[in-house]
Amino acid sequence: MVLCGVKNQNALLNVADLASFNNIQYSLFYEPDSADDETPMGNTALCTQPIYGEQCKIFKKYQIWKP
């Protein structure tokens, strides 16, 4: 598993568009809860199908997440 971070939901949706454009199956995770319990956090993560070889290059501009 490889984790990459993006700055916000718009950037996350751009990754979804990139995956879709390249015929990579993915799932978006929607978080209905938030700290104030009134406004949902929205889309917070994306998981792709396993990718190999040339497909890895599609995501090369994203930095691997570091805690």
N, C-alpha and C positions, 0 to 999 in steps of 0.2 A: 504494500500500500504506500502511496506517495501522497502527501498532503501539501497543497499549495494554498497560499492566502491571497485574497483580493481585498480591496479597500472598502467596498460597499456593495449593496444589492445590485446596483446598475452594472458594476463590474462582474458580478456573479452571473447576471443575465447575459452579459456579453460572452462569457465562457459557454453558457448554454447554447447561444447562437452559433458559436464557433464549433462546438461539438455537433450540433444539428447539421450545419453546413457541410461537415466532413463525414456525415453518416455514422457518427459515433452515438450509440445509445447512452442515455443518461437519465438520472432521476434527480429532481430538485426536492429538497427538504424544506417544508414550510413549518415554521415555529409559531403556533398560535398564541403562545404565552409571552409575556414581557414583564419587566420589573414593576410596571404600574398596573398590570392586569387589565388595562383598557385597550391599549394599542398592540396588536400582534407584531412580533418582530419580523414576520414575513419570511421570505426565502433566506435561509442561512447557510446552506451547503448544497453541494452538487456532487454526485457520484457517477462516474462513467463505467461503462463496461470495461473489462480488461483491455488494455491497448498494448501493442507491441510494435517494434521496428519503426517503420516510417511514420506511423501514427503518433509516436512519441514526440516527433518534431513539431507537431501542431501546437503543443503546449509549452514549447521551449522558452517562451518569453515570461512565463510565470515562475516566480521564485518558490523554492521549496520552503514550506513553513518551518520556522524554528521557534521553540517556546521561549 
